[in-house]
Amino acid sequence: MNKTLYAQKMKCTLKDGTTVEDVKGFVINNKRVYMTKDEVVLTGDKKVKNILEAVIITHPMNLIKIQMLENE
């Protein structure tokens, strides 16, 4: 399993309408995965709908490729 952190300190609106903070964005097995600070994967009704704020820690060219990946 390949796990790469690309964003942190994210503030996101979820599919169910709630807002969460301190989310991290990873690429795991060629999929975008968002996790809370407690390592809970945000999926299903808790899937990320909008990213309101984020600290990006990857090169901009890599970010373009990451955004094209399937979201877990």
Secondary structure in CASP SS format (residue, H / E / C, confidence):
PFRMAT SS
TARGET T0000
AUTHOR 0000-0000-0000
METHOD secondary structure of the structure
MODEL  1
M C 1.00
N C 1.00
K E 1.00
T E 1.00
L E 1.00
Y E 1.00
A E 1.00
Q E 1.00
K E 1.00
M E 1.00
K E 1.00
C E 1.00
T E 1.00
L E 1.00
K C 1.00
D C 1.00
G C 1.00
T C 1.00
T E 1.00
V E 1.00
E E 1.00
D E 1.00
V E 1.00
K E 1.00
G E 1.00
F E 1.00
V E 1.00
I E 1.00
N C 1.00
N C 1.00
K E 1.00
R E 1.00
V E 1.00
Y E 1.00
M E 1.00
T C 1.00
K C 1.00
D C 1.00
E C 1.00
V C 1.00
V E 1.00
L C 1.00
T C 1.00
G H 1.00
D H 1.00
K H 1.00
K C 1.00
V E 1.00
K E 1.00
N E 1.00
I E 1.00
L E 1.00
E E 1.00
A E 1.00
V E 1.00
I E 1.00
I C 1.00
T C 1.00
H C 1.00
P H 1.00
M H 1.00
N H 1.00
L H 1.00
I H 1.00
K H 1.00
I H 1.00
Q H 1.00
M C 1.00
L C 1.00
E E 1.00
N E 1.00
E C 1.00
END
